[in-house]
Amino acid sequence: MNLSISKKALYPLALLIIPLLGVLFTNVVEWGIFDFLLMSSLLLVLGIAINLILLNIKYYSKRIPIIFIVILIFLLIWVELAVGVFNTPFAGT
């Protein structure tokens, strides 16, 4: 695996700067270390999954729906952890 390609999988972790700034400068965002670790692992898995899809699937017409499904699964997990839409045991409220 090329080193520059593996760095691309880490780019989604830059999104964690937004809640970090919220924690540092306001009292509205109440994230703990576990929240940052969980979200960083979710974003890392998302980045690696999209990177693997782009590397292994050659046809553009197949890439887009698969990436869309992966992002949809990520968003469903994120929403469930944040507000508990499906009332699972790991729902955050």
Residue pairs with C-beta under 8 A, 6 or more apart in sequence:
5 51
5 55
6 51
8 47
8 51
9 44
9 47
9 48
9 50
9 51
10 44
10 47
11 47
12 43
12 44
12 46
12 47
13 40
13 43
13 44
13 47
15 43
16 36
16 39
16 40
16 43
19 29
19 31
19 35
19 36
19 39
20 36
22 28
22 29
22 31
23 29
23 30
23 31
38 81
39 78
42 74
42 77
42 78
45 74
46 70
46 71
46 74
49 70
50 67
50 70
50 71
53 63
53 66
53 67
53 70
54 63
54 67
57 63
57 66
79 85
80 86
80 88
80 90
80 91
80 92
81 90
81 91
81 92
82 92
83 91
83 92
83 93
84 91
84 92
84 93
85 91
